[in-house]
Amino acid sequence: MIKKIDIAGIRLDNYTVREAILNLEREMSDQGFHTVEEVNTDTLMLAASDETVRTALKSLNHTVIAESGILEAVGASSYQRRNEIEHHDFFYELMRRIERGKKGIYLIGDSRERMDAIADRIEGLYPDCVLVGSAMLEGWEGTVDAVVNDINAATPDVVLSVLSSPGQEIFLMENRDKLSANLWYGMGTVELEAKEKGIVGFFRKLIRMHRLEKQIHNYESQLQ
């Protein structure tokens, strides 16, 4: 299985969930700041026109492919990887490891509904995970420094971001040197519910995959 794939100049990890978690745990054994983000088609499309998003994706220590269509667009799909992606195995396995280590989580987002849903999911499935704080960013003016200060005061091990792009990438790029946490987990807008089924779900997936294939083709044409 190909461990790294290139999508229009952005290199993404294609490790199995077990391999990805082991790689992350090895790095997190030190006290540095480490970054991992789940990357979906929308973020990749945005990276084509937004330099901050593109730079942020390239600067990540680890990436997690969040849609099986990304692998299908480059002909690197397999049953195991499709199954892991569609069932969000990375999120659940990482939360299990965080719970086992009784690590503190600080949650940030731009939608109260989504933040509450993620918090409820974590507290329901992983009761020993410690949610040490949360902040909802509704616009950036005058709020970011206060949020960063609150994060650091709460001394979390993990900052879990459910911010939408490009806000997620802007926040990371502007504040990564200020955050004292051990891990940044950019979950973004990835939904943990079951995948869309039926003819509507099929066509939506097909459209997204074709958009990504077109972006890859345009990027390769520019290199020629």
C-alpha positions in Angstrom: 0.0 0.0 0.0 1.3 3.5 -0.9 2.1 5.3 2.4 2.2 8.8 0.9 0.1 10.3 -1.9 0.4 13.5 -3.8 -2.8 15.6 -4.4 -2.0 18.6 -6.6 1.3 19.3 -4.8 0.0 18.5 -1.3 1.5 15.3 0.2 -0.9 13.3 2.4 -0.2 10.4 4.6 -1.9 7.1 3.7 -1.0 5.0 6.7 -3.4 2.5 8.2 -5.0 3.8 11.4 -2.8 1.6 13.5 0.3 2.9 11.8 -0.8 6.5 12.0 -1.6 6.2 15.8 1.8 4.5 16.5 3.6 7.2 14.5 1.8 9.9 16.4 2.4 8.3 19.8 6.1 8.0 19.1 6.4 11.7 18.4 4.2 12.7 21.3 6.5 11.0 23.8 8.5 14.3 23.8 7.2 17.6 25.0 7.1 19.3 21.6 4.0 20.6 19.7 2.7 18.2 17.2 0.0 18.6 14.6 -2.4 16.3 12.8 -5.4 17.2 10.7 -8.2 15.3 8.9 -8.2 16.4 5.3 -11.4 16.2 3.2 -12.1 17.2 -0.4 -13.4 20.7 0.4 -10.1 21.5 2.2 -8.0 20.3 -0.7 -10.1 22.3 -3.2 -9.7 25.4 -1.0 -5.9 24.9 -0.9 -5.8 25.4 -4.6 -6.8 29.1 -4.2 -5.9 29.9 -0.6 -2.2 30.0 0.1 -2.7 30.0 3.9 -4.6 26.7 3.7 -2.0 25.3 1.3 0.9 26.3 3.6 -0.9 25.0 6.7 -1.5 21.6 5.1 2.1 21.3 4.0 3.3 22.2 7.5 1.4 19.5 9.3 3.4 16.7 11.0 0.7 14.2 10.1 -2.4 14.1 7.9 -5.4 11.8 8.0 -7.4 11.3 4.8 -11.1 11.9 5.7 -12.8 10.8 2.5 -12.3 7.6 0.6 -13.0 9.5 -2.6 -9.6 11.2 -2.2 -7.9 7.8 -2.6 -10.1 6.8 -5.4 -9.2 10.0 -7.3 -5.6 8.9 -7.4 -6.2 5.2 -7.8 -4.9 4.3 -4.4 -8.0 2.9 -2.8 -8.2 -0.4 -0.9 -10.9 -2.2 1.1 -9.1 -1.7 4.4 -8.5 2.0 3.9 -12.0 2.7 2.6 -13.4 0.9 5.7 -11.2 2.8 8.1 -12.0 6.2 6.6 -15.8 5.7 6.3 -16.1 4.5 9.9 -13.8 7.3 11.2 -11.5 4.8 12.9 -8.7 7.3 13.4 -10.9 9.6 15.6 -12.2 6.7 17.8 -8.8 5.1 18.2 -7.1 8.4 19.1 -9.8 9.1 21.7 -9.3 5.7 23.2 -5.6 6.5 23.5 -6.3 9.9 25.0 -8.7 8.4 27.5 -6.3 5.7 28.5 -3.7 8.4 29.2 -6.3 10.6 31.0 -5.2 13.5 28.9 -6.9 16.9 28.9 -8.7 18.2 25.8 -9.5 21.8 24.9 -12.2 22.1 22.2 -12.5 25.0 19.8 -15.0 25.6 17.0 -17.2 28.0 15.2 -20.5 26.3 15.7 -22.0 25.7 19.2 -24.2 22.9 17.8 -21.2 21.0 16.4 -19.1 21.6 19.5 -21.8 20.3 21.8 -22.3 17.2 19.5 -18.5 16.4 19.6 -18.3 17.0 23.3 -21.3 14.8 23.9 -19.8 12.0 21.8 -16.5 12.1 23.6 -18.1 12.2 27.1 -20.5 9.5 26.2 -18.0 7.0 24.8 -14.8 8.0 26.6 -15.8 9.1 30.2 -12.2 9.3 31.4 -11.3 11.9 28.7 -11.0 15.2 30.5 -12.5 18.2 28.7 -10.6 21.1 30.4 -12.2 23.9 28.4 -13.8 25.1 25.2 -14.1 28.3 23.1 -16.4 29.2 20.2 -14.8 31.6 17.8 -17.4 33.8 16.1 -15.2 36.1 14.1 -11.6 36.8 14.8 -11.4 40.5 15.8 -10.2 40.8 19.4 -10.9 37.2 20.4 -8.0 35.1 19.3 -5.4 36.3 21.9 -8.0 35.7 24.6 -8.7 32.2 23.3 -5.0 31.3 23.1 -4.5 32.6 26.7 -7.5 30.6 27.9 -6.2 27.4 26.2 -2.7 27.8 27.8 -4.2 28.6 31.2 -6.2 25.3 31.0 -3.0 23.4 30.2 -4.6 20.8 27.9 -2.6 18.0 26.3 -4.7 18.2 23.2 -6.3 21.1 21.3 -9.2 19.6 19.4 -10.4 21.9 16.6 -13.7 21.6 14.8 -13.3 24.9 13.1 -14.3 25.0 9.4 -11.7 25.9 6.8 -10.0 28.3 6.2 -10.5 29.4 9.8 -8.9 26.2 11.2 -5.8 26.7 9.1 -5.6 30.4 9.8 -5.8 29.8 13.5 -3.1 27.2 13.4 -0.7 29.2 11.3 -1.1 32.3 13.4 -1.0 30.7 16.8 1.0 27.4 16.6 4.1 29.0 18.2 1.9 30.4 21.1 0.1 27.1 22.1 1.6 25.1 24.9 -0.3 21.9 24.2 1.3 18.7 23.1 -1.0 17.9 20.2 -3.2 19.9 17.7 -5.9 17.7 16.2 -7.7 19.5 13.4 -10.9 17.5 12.9 -12.5 20.4 11.0 -16.0 19.6 9.6 -15.6 15.9 9.4 -18.9 14.3 10.4 -18.8 11.1 12.5 -22.3 10.0 11.5 -22.7 7.1 9.0 -21.9 7.8 5.4 -24.6 8.9 3.1 -26.4 6.0 1.5 -28.5 5.5 -1.6 -28.4 7.2 -5.0 -28.1 10.8 -3.5 -25.0 9.8 -1.4 -23.5 8.0 -4.5 -23.9 11.0 -6.8 -22.6 13.5 -4.1 -19.5 11.4 -3.7 -19.0 11.1 -7.4 -19.3 14.9 -7.9 -16.7 15.5 -5.2 -14.3 13.0 -6.6 -14.6 14.5 -10.1 -13.9 18.0 -8.8 -10.8 16.7 -7.1 -9.7 14.8 -10.2 -10.1 18.0 -12.2 -7.9 19.9 -9.7 -5.2 17.3 -9.9 -5.3 17.4 -13.7 -5.1 21.3 -13.7 -2.1 21.2 -11.4 -0.3 18.6 -13.4 -1.0 20.6 -16.6 0.6 23.7 -15.1 3.8 21.7 -14.3 4.2 20.6 -18.0 
